Amino acid sequence: MSRSLRTDVSKDEAGADMWTGIPLFPDSASTMAGRVDALYFFLVAVSVFFSVLIAGLIVFYAVKYRRRSPDSVGASFHGGMALELTWTVVPFFITIVIFVWGASVFFAMSRPPDETLNIYVVGKQWMWKFQHLDGQREINELHVPVGRPVKLIMTSEDVIHDVFVPAFRVKADVVPGRYTHLWFQPTKPGRYHLFCAEYCGTRHSGMTGEVIVMDPSEYQTWLSGGAPEGSLASAGARLFQDLACNTCHRPDAQGRGPVLEGLFGKTVTLQSGETITVDEAYVRESILNPSAKVTAGFQPIMPTFQGLVTEEQLLELVEYVKSLKSLPQPQGPQRSSRVGVESPVPQPGSRAGVEMQTR
Ligand code: CUA
């Protein structure tokens, strides 16, 4: 690392570090960092304990039972129930502790909280592109507020990449053709390294960036600084018109394609009789490969948009579909819990949604 990212972080924090001056360890800057470190140190401690114990016993017995005269012959032993039970049962319980502890950390890492700030990530050789819901785009820099859970919804334009933020102790593959997720909750403002952790070609080592964690008020200022292009959902709405999707997907159920209003997060029945929950991956697949999972009651007449839309445009369309709330029903507005809770999407052209998200 030729440049230090620690310069913006106060000297006190660096000094309080037990590894003062020796950057053996990255910062601890997320809610997950302490948990991951605790498990890691436990594993190191168990390994060190048994390595020292076994090596020590080898040396000790080698000396104690050394050959004392040229014609001495060792006594032979068979069995030792207590000993064998001990070295079976003790490691069994230790490995169970490791399993349960590891699984609980894994579950915490893989299940984002209900309310997250969602940010889209597209990896390509060799850069990271970030898209905020209300329109800001960044390359190799990601601005997030401190203290809020952030969920990255990620895909790749070409090969497999991998987002790795050591200070947050999070890492996840970014895979072409699908969406993967990663979440973290930053705990202190600062600038932190972002790496690609999957070999992806000649400039893999240069595929780095920074996560900039800001105070909520600063973040608010940053957020309102840009966005000339409008929200992601409104860009998706324009694209939806440009691609003439609206000729078949009409809100009045008279179109040749399913009504998209209120669809996101719902469970739909397919022609095959299977059911599927409408999530980002399903929307994406239905745009690129519409005949793969056709909704029951519809003909497989939709053309593919493979090659016609970029990964970023796909995200805009996904975000547009997410933003389409159910039309008012006579018995009151329907709300999908998933749409309402997980992704408070701003309505195109409105700032209200943005404010709700950034609080
Ligand atoms: Cu992208 Cu390595």
Residues whose N, C-alpha, C, O or C-beta is under 5 A from the ligand:
A	BS01	CUA	I160 H161 D162 C196 A197 E198 Y199 C200 H204 M207
